[in-house]
């Protein structure tokens, strides 16, 4: 029995699908301790949009550590935080005419979501939140209360309250007009719906099965929130930082949410970091009212700043992400058509892509077959029925061809 099986809790999960010991990683590739190489189309569940150990970011990080730059600083002022805020403002916020203040909520995505929910409740004085079917927002109690997955909710051990789920885009396979149910409940004084403080939504549901909301649906949601005076929280933890092409997943819809959650790839290097962006008029926090020891991890600020300077001063990465995404979309449509009897569905936007299988067993067999052929990808969806691709945005065309060939072979080996 390995030390992992002996000492590490049964709660471990990814290591069960990929039972090797990883050691080194560079770009789109990760190596196990025996030197076997894997093409990484998992990319830290979206935390490694610029690949493993990106050389530009690595250099900035090494330079910072070499000069004994402050590593830990809670929310004190530091040079690293100033550089990050200035660069984020100049590179991301201003060009998009986004007026947000930045909350550093603690190092993970769930922290960003908790801060968003707390603030929405404090600002509005209301406690109820609207979430969506198949949403995933994190594993802390507040974030779990707006998450759909019943297995994950079940582990809370207490009732998860103050949230009401509404149908996400295409929940009824296009047979229901958008927001018919939601709008009716809001308008009907007999509906029993508590007046919501906020709606929380993902532009593309990653964990929920690569469900990409139509841009029209996102615009409709934004309008509905404005009509009913409800705050709109966009959880861009997984789909932000360029995953769908644009820096934010909501940009193409032309909307400006009231609150935005970012984490995963914001540090650019896989270092823990999260942000909750809030419209200035919502900044009603008292000092320390939302707190945490790890809100100022300077190495993450350093690599975050460098990633913005390297990849977001022009639209090259955005264009290449969209083009590569289209390529995967076309390849997946070809696979869907090659197996008409299996009723596969190609899904996604940008470089968040998936194929839905009739059940989780098939999707998981395909991921295992791909792993045996040297490719990492995971499943998602309520029954793990979606084979999910989140390659680094920086992968080369050759790496993409290589990965698509492995996926083709893996599906063939399972469905043959
Ligand atoms: N929100 C979304 C959309 C996510 O995909 C995730 C994680 O997958 C989270 C929040 C939670 O982030 P973390 O696991 O860093 O707490």
Boltz pocket constraint, residues with backbone or C-beta under 6 A from the ligand:
constraints:
  - pocket:
      binder: B
      contacts: [[A, 45], [A, 107], [A, 108], [A, 109], [A, 110], [A, 111], [A, 113], [A, 136], [A, 137], [A, 138], [A, 139], [A, 202], [A, 206], [A, 207], [A, 235], [A, 236], [A, 237], [A, 238], [A, 239], [A, 263], [A, 264]]
      max_distance: 6.0
